[in-house]
Amino acid sequence: MPGFLGVQTKSGKKYTISQVFAMLLYRLIKQVESDTKHQVDSVTLSCPADFTDVHRQAMLQACEIIGVKCLKLVNESIAVALAYG
């Protein structure tokens, strides 16, 4: 498909960027739930400062795909400042 932005497997199955990110986020959340024995129902995500609105929207769509609420989407520089106080 011309102009398709995403990933295509060897078998021909296509995934959008949001779907790929959702798969990664889902795996991370399941690992956190396994390690902490607590259910994750909301997240705060950090993204590179040069991400465009399209990239940020893809991250928010990924949260919707897996049924997790995104509380905040922050630039990585802000995330570092929050982490180190």
PDB file as gemmi writes it, atoms N, CA and C in Angstrom:
CRYST1    1.000    1.000    1.000  90.00  90.00  90.00 P 1                      
ATOM      1  N   MET A   1       0.856  -1.172   0.000  1.00  0.00           N  
ATOM      2  CA  MET A   1       0.000   0.000   0.000  1.00  0.00           C  
ATOM      3  C   MET A   1       0.906   1.240   0.000  1.00  0.00           C  
ATOM      4  N   PRO A   2       0.757   2.112  -0.982  1.00  0.00           N  
ATOM      5  CA  PRO A   2       1.593   3.314  -1.047  1.00  0.00           C  
ATOM      6  C   PRO A   2       1.352   4.218   0.157  1.00  0.00           C  
ATOM      7  N   GLY A   3       2.438   4.737   0.701  1.00  0.00           N  
ATOM      8  CA  GLY A   3       2.320   5.646   1.820  1.00  0.00           C  
ATOM      9  C   GLY A   3       2.052   4.972   3.158  1.00  0.00           C  
ATOM     10  N   PHE A   4       2.115   3.637   3.200  1.00  0.00           N  
ATOM     11  CA  PHE A   4       1.874   2.920   4.455  1.00  0.00           C  
ATOM     12  C   PHE A   4       3.024   3.182   5.407  1.00  0.00           C  
ATOM     13  N   LEU A   5       2.713   3.636   6.599  1.00  0.00           N  
ATOM     14  CA  LEU A   5       3.724   3.889   7.612  1.00  0.00           C  
ATOM     15  C   LEU A   5       3.557   2.859   8.709  1.00  0.00           C  
ATOM     16  N   GLY A   6       4.422   1.882   8.712  1.00  0.00           N  
ATOM     17  CA  GLY A   6       4.331   0.826   9.689  1.00  0.00           C  
ATOM     18  C   GLY A   6       5.307  -0.281   9.379  1.00  0.00           C  
ATOM     19  N   VAL A   7       4.940  -1.496   9.755  1.00  0.00           N  
ATOM     20  CA  VAL A   7       5.797  -2.663   9.605  1.00  0.00           C  
ATOM     21  C   VAL A   7       5.017  -3.747   8.883  1.00  0.00           C  
ATOM     22  N   GLN A   8       5.703  -4.433   7.992  1.00  0.00           N  
ATOM     23  CA  GLN A   8       5.081  -5.559   7.305  1.00  0.00           C  
ATOM     24  C   GLN A   8       5.930  -6.792   7.573  1.00  0.00           C  
ATOM     25  N   THR A   9       5.286  -7.883   8.011  1.00  0.00           N  
ATOM     26  CA  THR A   9       5.995  -9.123   8.295  1.00  0.00           C  
ATOM     27  C   THR A   9       6.289  -9.870   6.998  1.00  0.00           C  
ATOM     28  N   LYS A  10       7.103 -10.909   7.099  1.00  0.00           N  
ATOM     29  CA  LYS A  10       7.426 -11.728   5.929  1.00  0.00           C  
ATOM     30  C   LYS A  10       6.187 -12.371   5.338  1.00  0.00           C  
ATOM     31  N   SER A  11       5.208 -12.655   6.197  1.00  0.00           N  
ATOM     32  CA  SER A  11       3.969 -13.276   5.724  1.00  0.00           C  
ATOM     33  C   SER A  11       3.012 -12.262   5.094  1.00  0.00           C  
ATOM     34  N   GLY A  12       3.352 -10.969   5.171  1.00  0.00           N  
ATOM     35  CA  GLY A  12       2.535  -9.944   4.554  1.00  0.00           C  
ATOM     36  C   GLY A  12       1.612  -9.198   5.498  1.00  0.00           C  
ATOM     37  N   LYS A  13       1.558  -9.609   6.767  1.00  0.00           N  
ATOM     38  CA  LYS A  13       0.696  -8.920   7.734  1.00  0.00           C  
ATOM     39  C   LYS A  13       1.283  -7.547   8.039  1.00  0.00           C  
ATOM     40  N   LYS A  14       0.416  -6.535   8.043  1.00  0.00           N  
ATOM     41  CA  LYS A  14       0.854  -5.160   8.265  1.00  0.00           C  
ATOM     42  C   LYS A  14       0.398  -4.660   9.632  1.00  0.00           C  
ATOM     43  N   TYR A  15       1.285  -3.932  10.280  1.00  0.00           N  
ATOM     44  CA  TYR A  15       0.994  -3.325  11.572  1.00  0.00           C  
ATOM     45  C   TYR A  15       1.320  -1.841  11.498  1.00  0.00           C  
ATOM     46  N   THR A  16       0.449  -1.018  12.048  1.00  0.00           N  
ATOM     47  CA  THR A  16       0.723   0.415  12.125  1.00  0.00           C  
ATOM     48  C   THR A  16       1.732   0.662  13.241  1.00  0.00           C  
ATOM     49  N   ILE A  17       2.287   1.850  13.253  1.00  0.00           N  
ATOM     50  CA  ILE A  17       3.227   2.217  14.308  1.00  0.00           C  
ATOM     51  C   ILE A  17       2.547   2.122  15.679  1.00  0.00           C  
ATOM     52  N   SER A  18       1.300   2.548  15.760  1.00  0.00           N  
ATOM     53  CA  SER A  18       0.560   2.468  17.032  1.00  0.00           C  
ATOM     54  C   SER A  18       0.415   1.024  17.491  1.00  0.00           C  
ATOM     55  N   GLN A  19       0.152   0.115  16.562  1.00  0.00           N  
ATOM     56  CA  GLN A  19       0.002  -1.296  16.917  1.00  0.00           C  
ATOM     57  C   GLN A  19       1.319  -1.889  17.406  1.00  0.00           C  
ATOM     58  N   VAL A  20       2.419  -1.530  16.759  1.00  0.00           N  
ATOM     59  CA  VAL A  20       3.733  -2.035  17.179  1.00  0.00           C  
ATOM     60  C   VAL A  20       4.062  -1.515  18.569  1.00  0.00           C  
ATOM     61  N   PHE A  21       3.840  -0.224  18.793  1.00  0.00           N  
ATOM     62  CA  PHE A  21       4.106   0.336  20.109  1.00  0.00           C  
ATOM     63  C   PHE A  21       3.202  -0.284  21.164  1.00  0.00           C  
ATOM     64  N   ALA A  22       1.957  -0.568  20.795  1.00  0.00           N  
ATOM     65  CA  ALA A  22       1.029  -1.210  21.731  1.00  0.00           C  
ATOM     66  C   ALA A  22       1.542  -2.584  22.147  1.00  0.00           C  
ATOM     67  N   MET A  23       2.096  -3.333  21.196  1.00  0.00           N  
ATOM     68  CA  MET A  23       2.653  -4.651  21.520  1.00  0.00           C  
ATOM     69  C   MET A  23       3.808  -4.532  22.505  1.00  0.00           C  
ATOM     70  N   LEU A  24       4.692  -3.569  22.273  1.00  0.00           N  
ATOM     71  CA  LEU A  24       5.828  -3.366  23.175  1.00  0.00           C  
ATOM     72  C   LEU A  24       5.368  -2.911  24.555  1.00  0.00           C  
ATOM     73  N   LEU A  25       4.456  -1.955  24.575  1.00  0.00           N  
ATOM     74  CA  LEU A  25       3.945  -1.436  25.840  1.00  0.00           C  
ATOM     75  C   LEU A  25       3.219  -2.524  26.622  1.00  0.00           C  
ATOM     76  N   TYR A  26       2.463  -3.352  25.921  1.00  0.00           N  
ATOM     77  CA  TYR A  26       1.751  -4.457  26.563  1.00  0.00           C  
ATOM     78  C   TYR A  26       2.739  -5.402  27.256  1.00  0.00           C  
ATOM     79  N   ARG A  27       3.812  -5.756  26.559  1.00  0.00           N  
ATOM     80  CA  ARG A  27       4.823  -6.646  27.146  1.00  0.00           C  
ATOM     81  C   ARG A  27       5.485  -6.022  28.372  1.00  0.00           C  
ATOM     82  N   LEU A  28       5.790  -4.734  28.282  1.00  0.00           N  
ATOM     83  CA  LEU A  28       6.397  -4.045  29.422  1.00  0.00           C  
ATOM     84  C   LEU A  28       5.463  -4.024  30.627  1.00  0.00           C  
ATOM     85  N   ILE A  29       4.197  -3.725  30.378  1.00  0.00           N  
ATOM     86  CA  ILE A  29       3.217  -3.666  31.455  1.00  0.00           C  
ATOM     87  C   ILE A  29       3.042  -5.038  32.095  1.00  0.00           C  
ATOM     88  N   LYS A  30       2.968  -6.082  31.293  1.00  0.00           N  
ATOM     89  CA  LYS A  30       2.824  -7.441  31.841  1.00  0.00           C  
ATOM     90  C   LYS A  30       4.032  -7.818  32.686  1.00  0.00           C  
ATOM     91  N   GLN A  31       5.222  -7.389  32.268  1.00  0.00           N  
ATOM     92  CA  GLN A  31       6.428  -7.678  33.055  1.00  0.00           C  
ATOM     93  C   GLN A  31       6.393  -6.935  34.388  1.00  0.00           C  
ATOM     94  N   VAL A  32       5.970  -5.677  34.363  1.00  0.00           N  
ATOM     95  CA  VAL A  32       5.854  -4.895  35.601  1.00  0.00           C  
ATOM     96  C   VAL A  32       4.825  -5.530  36.527  1.00  0.00           C  
ATOM     97  N   GLU A  33       3.690  -5.930  35.968  1.00  0.00           N  
ATOM     98  CA  GLU A  33       2.649  -6.567  36.790  1.00  0.00           C  
ATOM     99  C   GLU A  33       3.160  -7.867  37.400  1.00  0.00           C  
ATOM    100  N   SER A  34       3.924  -8.615  36.639  1.00  0.00           N  
ATOM    101  CA  SER A  34       4.483  -9.868  37.146  1.00  0.00           C  
ATOM    102  C   SER A  34       5.483  -9.613  38.269  1.00  0.00           C  
ATOM    103  N   ASP A  35       6.321  -8.611  38.089  1.00  0.00           N  
ATOM    104  CA  ASP A  35       7.352  -8.301  39.084  1.00  0.00           C  
ATOM    105  C   ASP A  35       6.782  -7.700  40.356  1.00  0.00           C  
ATOM    106  N   THR A  36       5.767  -6.855  40.226  1.00  0.00           N  
ATOM    107  CA  THR A  36       5.246  -6.135  41.389  1.00  0.00           C  
ATOM    108  C   THR A  36       3.993  -6.758  41.994  1.00  0.00           C  
ATOM    109  N   LYS A  37       3.369  -7.681  41.266  1.00  0.00           N  
ATOM    110  CA  LYS A  37       2.117  -8.315  41.715  1.00  0.00           C  
ATOM    111  C   LYS A  37       0.988  -7.299  41.863  1.00  0.00           C  
ATOM    112  N   HIS A  38       1.067  -6.202  41.097  1.00  0.00           N  
ATOM    113  CA  HIS A  38       0.028  -5.176  41.070  1.00  0.00           C  
ATOM    114  C   HIS A  38      -0.431  -4.963  39.636  1.00  0.00           C  
ATOM    115  N   GLN A  39      -1.718  -4.677  39.472  1.00  0.00           N  
ATOM    116  CA  GLN A  39      -2.257  -4.424  38.137  1.00  0.00           C  
ATOM    117  C   GLN A  39      -1.951  -2.988  37.713  1.00  0.00           C  
ATOM    118  N   VAL A  40      -1.517  -2.829  36.475  1.00  0.00           N  
ATOM    119  CA  VAL A  40      -1.247  -1.505  35.911  1.00  0.00           C  
ATOM    120  C   VAL A  40      -2.446  -1.104  35.063  1.00  0.00           C  
ATOM    121  N   ASP A  41      -3.075   0.022  35.418  1.00  0.00           N  
ATOM    122  CA  ASP A  41      -4.208   0.482  34.627  1.00  0.00           C  
ATOM    123  C   ASP A  41      -3.995   1.879  34.059  1.00  0.00           C  
ATOM    124  N   SER A  42      -2.887   2.518  34.460  1.00  0.00           N  
ATOM    125  CA  SER A  42      -2.563   3.832  33.917  1.00  0.00           C  
ATOM    126  C   SER A  42      -1.045   3.990  33.875  1.00  0.00           C  
ATOM    127  N   VAL A  43      -0.586   4.812  32.935  1.00  0.00           N  
ATOM    128  CA  VAL A  43       0.849   5.009  32.745  1.00  0.00           C  
ATOM    129  C   VAL A  43       1.152   6.481  32.482  1.00  0.00           C  
ATOM    130  N   THR A  44       2.391   6.844  32.736  1.00  0.00           N  
ATOM    131  CA  THR A  44       2.945   8.114  32.298  1.00  0.00           C  
ATOM    132  C   THR A  44       4.087   7.757  31.371  1.00  0.00           C  
ATOM    133  N   LEU A  45       4.064   8.285  30.160  1.00  0.00           N  
ATOM    134  CA  LEU A  45       5.069   7.942  29.163  1.00  0.00           C  
ATOM    135  C   LEU A  45       5.959   9.131  28.869  1.00  0.00           C  
ATOM    136  N   SER A  46       7.233   8.840  28.610  1.00  0.00           N  
ATOM    137  CA  SER A  46       8.138   9.889  28.156  1.00  0.00           C  
ATOM    138  C   SER A  46       8.471   9.623  26.697  1.00  0.00           C  
ATOM    139  N   CYS A  47       8.693  10.687  25.957  1.00  0.00           N  
ATOM    140  CA  CYS A  47       9.024  10.555  24.545  1.00  0.00           C  
ATOM    141  C   CYS A  47      10.134  11.544  24.206  1.00  0.00           C  
ATOM    142  N   PRO A  48      10.887  11.240  23.154  1.00  0.00           N  
ATOM    143  CA  PRO A  48      11.947  12.166  22.741  1.00  0.00           C  
ATOM    144  C   PRO A  48      11.388  13.559  22.444  1.00  0.00           C  
ATOM    145  N   ALA A  49      12.179  14.559  22.722  1.00  0.00           N  
ATOM    146  CA  ALA A  49      11.730  15.936  22.533  1.00  0.00           C  
ATOM    147  C   ALA A  49      11.420  16.259  21.079  1.00  0.00           C  
ATOM    148  N   ASP A  50      12.047  15.535  20.157  1.00  0.00           N  
ATOM    149  CA  ASP A  50      11.809  15.832  18.742  1.00  0.00           C  
ATOM    150  C   ASP A  50      10.626  15.060  18.146  1.00  0.00           C  
ATOM    151  N   PHE A  51       9.879  14.351  18.968  1.00  0.00           N  
ATOM    152  CA  PHE A  51       8.672  13.683  18.476  1.00  0.00           C  
ATOM    153  C   PHE A  51       7.657  14.738  18.042  1.00  0.00           C  
ATOM    154  N   THR A  52       7.019  14.495  16.926  1.00  0.00           N  
ATOM    155  CA  THR A  52       5.978  15.395  16.427  1.00  0.00           C  
ATOM    156  C   THR A  52       4.645  15.028  17.061  1.00  0.00           C  
ATOM    157  N   ASP A  53       3.635  15.801  16.761  1.00  0.00           N  
ATOM    158  CA  ASP A  53       2.291  15.503  17.262  1.00  0.00           C  
ATOM    159  C   ASP A  53       1.804  14.158  16.735  1.00  0.00           C  
ATOM    160  N   VAL A  54       2.217  13.793  15.524  1.00  0.00           N  
ATOM    161  CA  VAL A  54       1.829  12.492  14.952  1.00  0.00           C  
ATOM    162  C   VAL A  54       2.415  11.357  15.782  1.00  0.00           C  
ATOM    163  N   HIS A  55       3.678  11.487  16.178  1.00  0.00           N  
ATOM    164  CA  HIS A  55       4.312  10.466  17.014  1.00  0.00           C  
ATOM    165  C   HIS A  55       3.618  10.361  18.377  1.00  0.00           C  
ATOM    166  N   ARG A  56       3.348  11.507  18.957  1.00  0.00           N  
ATOM    167  CA  ARG A  56       2.693  11.524  20.271  1.00  0.00           C  
ATOM    168  C   ARG A  56       1.294  10.911  20.196  1.00  0.00           C  
ATOM    169  N   GLN A  57       0.587  11.212  19.116  1.00  0.00           N  
ATOM    170  CA  GLN A  57      -0.752  10.644  18.935  1.00  0.00           C  
ATOM    171  C   GLN A  57      -0.665   9.129  18.801  1.00  0.00           C  
ATOM    172  N   ALA A  58       0.368   8.632  18.125  1.00  0.00           N  
ATOM    173  CA  ALA A  58       0.553   7.185  17.984  1.00  0.00           C  
ATOM    174  C   ALA A  58       0.768   6.539  19.350  1.00  0.00           C  
ATOM    175  N   MET A  59       1.497   7.216  20.224  1.00  0.00           N  
ATOM    176  CA  MET A  59       1.712   6.679  21.573  1.00  0.00           C  
ATOM    177  C   MET A  59       0.400   6.636  22.353  1.00  0.00           C  
ATOM    178  N   LEU A  60      -0.403   7.676  22.214  1.00  0.00           N  
ATOM    179  CA  LEU A  60      -1.694   7.698  22.907  1.00  0.00           C  
ATOM    180  C   LEU A  60      -2.640   6.636  22.348  1.00  0.00           C  
ATOM    181  N   GLN A  61      -2.615   6.435  21.040  1.00  0.00           N  
ATOM    182  CA  GLN A  61      -3.441   5.400  20.418  1.00  0.00           C  
ATOM    183  C   GLN A  61      -3.019   4.014  20.886  1.00  0.00           C  
ATOM    184  N   ALA A  62      -1.730   3.818  21.088  1.00  0.00           N  
ATOM    185  CA  ALA A  62      -1.237   2.528  21.582  1.00  0.00           C  
ATOM    186  C   ALA A  62      -1.822   2.229  22.957  1.00  0.00           C  
ATOM    187  N   CYS A  63      -1.899   3.246  23.797  1.00  0.00           N  
ATOM    188  CA  CYS A  63      -2.500   3.061  25.123  1.00  0.00           C  
ATOM    189  C   CYS A  63      -3.962   2.666  24.997  1.00  0.00           C  
ATOM    190  N   GLU A  64      -4.664   3.296  24.092  1.00  0.00           N  
ATOM    191  CA  GLU A  64      -6.073   2.964  23.872  1.00  0.00           C  
ATOM    192  C   GLU A  64      -6.225   1.526  23.378  1.00  0.00           C  
ATOM    193  N   ILE A  65      -5.319   1.104  22.497  1.00  0.00           N  
ATOM    194  CA  ILE A  65      -5.392  -0.246  21.930  1.00  0.00           C  
ATOM    195  C   ILE A  65      -5.332  -1.306  23.027  1.00  0.00           C  
ATOM    196  N   ILE A  66      -4.458  -1.092  24.010  1.00  0.00           N  
ATOM    197  CA  ILE A  66      -4.310  -2.110  25.061  1.00  0.00           C  
ATOM    198  C   ILE A  66      -5.148  -1.812  26.301  1.00  0.00           C  
ATOM    199  N   GLY A  67      -5.905  -0.727  26.262  1.00  0.00           N  
ATOM    200  CA  GLY A  67      -6.818  -0.435  27.364  1.00  0.00           C  
ATOM    201  C   GLY A  67      -6.170   0.133  28.598  1.00  0.00           C  
ATOM    202  N   VAL A  68      -5.122   0.917  28.411  1.00  0.00           N  
ATOM    203  CA  VAL A  68      -4.419   1.545  29.525  1.00  0.00           C  
ATOM    204  C   VAL A  68      -4.593   3.056  29.396  1.00  0.00           C  
ATOM    205  N   LYS A  69      -4.842   3.714  30.511  1.00  0.00           N  
ATOM    206  CA  LYS A  69      -5.013   5.162  30.501  1.00  0.00           C  
ATOM    207  C   LYS A  69      -3.641   5.837  30.563  1.00  0.00           C  
ATOM    208  N   CYS A  70      -3.401   6.763  29.661  1.00  0.00           N  
ATOM    209  CA  CYS A  70      -2.157   7.538  29.683  1.00  0.00           C  
ATOM    210  C   CYS A  70      -2.421   8.811  30.479  1.00  0.00           C  
ATOM    211  N   LEU A  71      -1.842   8.880  31.662  1.00  0.00           N  
ATOM    212  CA  LEU A  71      -2.053  10.042  32.526  1.00  0.00           C  
ATOM    213  C   LEU A  71      -1.322  11.271  32.005  1.00  0.00           C  
ATOM    214  N   LYS A  72      -0.118  11.059  31.508  1.00  0.00           N  
ATOM    215  CA  LYS A  72       0.707  12.176  31.056  1.00  0.00           C  
ATOM    216  C   LYS A  72       1.677  11.683  30.003  1.00  0.00           C  
ATOM    217  N   LEU A  73       1.938  12.527  29.025  1.00  0.00           N  
ATOM    218  CA  LEU A  73       2.930  12.263  27.998  1.00  0.00           C  
ATOM    219  C   LEU A  73       3.930  13.407  28.086  1.00  0.00           C  
ATOM    220  N   VAL A  74       5.138  13.122  28.569  1.00  0.00           N  
ATOM    221  CA  VAL A  74       6.121  14.177  28.833  1.00  0.00           C  
ATOM    222  C   VAL A  74       7.362  13.991  27.963  1.00  0.00           C  
ATOM    223  N   ASN A  75       8.042  15.117  27.695  1.00  0.00           N  
ATOM    224  CA  ASN A  75       9.315  15.058  26.990  1.00  0.00           C  
ATOM    225  C   ASN A  75      10.347  14.375  27.856  1.00  0.00           C  
ATOM    226  N   GLU A  76      11.337  13.741  27.227  1.00  0.00           N  
ATOM    227  CA  GLU A  76      12.338  13.006  27.980  1.00  0.00           C  
ATOM    228  C   GLU A  76      13.121  13.912  28.924  1.00  0.00           C  
ATOM    229  N   SER A  77      13.363  15.151  28.539  1.00  0.00           N  
ATOM    230  CA  SER A  77      14.103  16.069  29.414  1.00  0.00           C  
ATOM    231  C   SER A  77      13.321  16.356  30.703  1.00  0.00           C  
ATOM    232  N   ILE A  78      12.025  16.455  30.593  1.00  0.00           N  
ATOM    233  CA  ILE A  78      11.182  16.662  31.773  1.00  0.00           C  
ATOM    234  C   ILE A  78      11.177  15.396  32.636  1.00  0.00           C  
ATOM    235  N   ALA A  79      11.140  14.230  31.981  1.00  0.00           N  
ATOM    236  CA  ALA A  79      11.162  12.970  32.717  1.00  0.00           C  
ATOM    237  C   ALA A  79      12.453  12.833  33.528  1.00  0.00           C  
ATOM    238  N   VAL A  80      13.570  13.236  32.940  1.00  0.00           N  
ATOM    239  CA  VAL A  80      14.854  13.180  33.658  1.00  0.00           C  
ATOM    240  C   VAL A  80      14.816  14.117  34.863  1.00  0.00           C  
ATOM    241  N   ALA A  81      14.302  15.317  34.672  1.00  0.00           N  
ATOM    242  CA  ALA A  81      14.226  16.274  35.770  1.00  0.00           C  
ATOM    243  C   ALA A  81      13.346  15.738  36.902  1.00  0.00           C  
ATOM    244  N   LEU A  82      12.240  15.106  36.548  1.00  0.00           N  
ATOM    245  CA  LEU A  82      11.362  14.533  37.571  1.00  0.00           C  
ATOM    246  C   LEU A  82      12.040  13.375  38.297  1.00  0.00           C  
ATOM    247  N   ALA A  83      12.781  12.564  37.549  1.00  0.00           N  
ATOM    248  CA  ALA A  83      13.442  11.404  38.158  1.00  0.00           C  
ATOM    249  C   ALA A  83      14.539  11.807  39.132  1.00  0.00           C  
ATOM    250  N   TYR A  84      15.263  12.878  38.817  1.00  0.00           N  
ATOM    251  CA  TYR A  84      16.369  13.283  39.652  1.00  0.00           C  
ATOM    252  C   TYR A  84      16.077  14.458  40.554  1.00  0.00           C  
ATOM    253  N   GLY A  85      14.811  14.898  40.529  1.00  0.00           N  
ATOM    254  CA  GLY A  85      14.352  15.936  41.438  1.00  0.00           C  
ATOM    255  C   GLY A  85      15.055  17.225  41.233  1.00  0.00           C  
TER     256      GLY A  85                                                      
END                                                                             
